[in-house]
Amino acid sequence: MTGLENYLALLARVDEICRRTSETFSDHITCHAGCDACCRHLSIFAVEAAALRKALAELPADRAELVRAKAREAREDSPCPLLHDGLCLLYQARPIICRTHGLPLLLLREGERAIDFCPENFQGMPSIPGSAVIDLERLNMMLATINALYLQSFPGPERLTIAEALTLTD
């Protein structure tokens, strides 16, 4: 048992929502491989860090060493250490924030509800249907709960940077 079961179930739900939105609005979403300006070095929940480490352990040795080397060189204000030649080295295990980025997100901004998305996406659309909007507060609450459950079995820091996640030894 890896302790990642709840997280993987949430990922499956998030991926389905993102897939459906991306397919429905494919003419209005410009995100693509190599579109990496938003790929910054972030902090993630411990459960997401564990999923990244698991994916890292499954890579061929030379690829895993490239990821570790980039993580060791990462700085707080640098691009994501998983970014290499415009692509994510652990795309299949990328954190939830990366999976949802660019899509319409309902969030609280200064106490007001607002919808945010990549300014390159949804151009020319007078409005975005509610079915395409991801409630970020609700998603973050589910992720925080899953992280708390994970930490009960695997104690450690609540959040880590991506570089810390990739350079930790289990």
Steps between C-alpha positions, in 0.01 A plus 500: 500500500644835396256729682422665167165330432283800596724737306496279190119483517484881515743523207276276293204729567701814427640350180149410382374855563803650325469257207133578454561877512798477266306293248186714515693825461793376291459790256543747788789341692847578373704314764736251332835328542766769519257758643686526831500864617276402794725212612650650816671341799212449742428343833275196505331285762694208650269248331577658161871490584468127576331444162786686326761292686317179403497606134867600523590154634332343195710697247805355326815584700635762256165683483462488880848647544410786263195577715704486822772723354244760391339482847835555672562810285150648546449830674182644649442745214605266221293305249372165620785251542291246307509721192746385232498621139149638550357171629426354844732214589233342724191607309299191597557582871476879483325667798137606486584867456681411178210285376246778545712801405369698207146366535221710653536494879249644745693656785473754777688821434479767770183342634331499159440197280677529166578280203861489390662325203799540271453822302598309185201268544131567434566804284195615309257325733249743649463279809610166636230249591489390862552139392854592394597667829695314769425612858856547623404556866309171508779316319763641737288400799481140373874499431580641846281231661670225301837645598403503869398133475828420325702677771331290771668193351813666365594790732703786360466857382158599362648668192829477311640666194513283192880497528482385863257225401738376232814506712358341816615151574241257632 
